[in-house]
Amino acid sequence: MDPLDPEQGLAQLAEAEARRATEWETMLLVGEAETIAAARRWHESVWNVELYARGLKDDPAGWETAVGQMSRARDGFYALARRDLGIIGPPPPSGNWPRAWQRQDETN
C-alpha cells in the first residue's frame, strides 16, 4: 500500500468523523445501553489511534497497544450490535492487528 499524503489523510479523517457523528445519533436511538457503551469504547480507542496518525503521539509500542485495543473494541461492539439486531451465529472473524499473515512474515 502506498503512503497517504498527510493533508489528504487528515481530510479523510475529518470526513469520517463527520459521518460517524451523524450515524452516532441513530445508534443512540436504537442501541441497547451495553451496545452504546461498547461503541463508545470503540470510538475512544479510534481517537487514540488518530493521535498517532496526527503525529501527536510517537511510541511504537504504544501504537501497537492502541491498535490492538481498537481491534478488540470493534470486535466487542460487533458482537453486541449483532445481538441487538437478532443475528444468530458466530460473529465475523476478528480484525485484530497484526494479522496472522503479517506475524508469519516477521518470523520468516
Secondary structure as UniProt FT lines:
FT   HELIX           6..30
FT   HELIX           33..53
FT   TURN            54..55
FT   HELIX           60..85
FT   HELIX           100..107
//
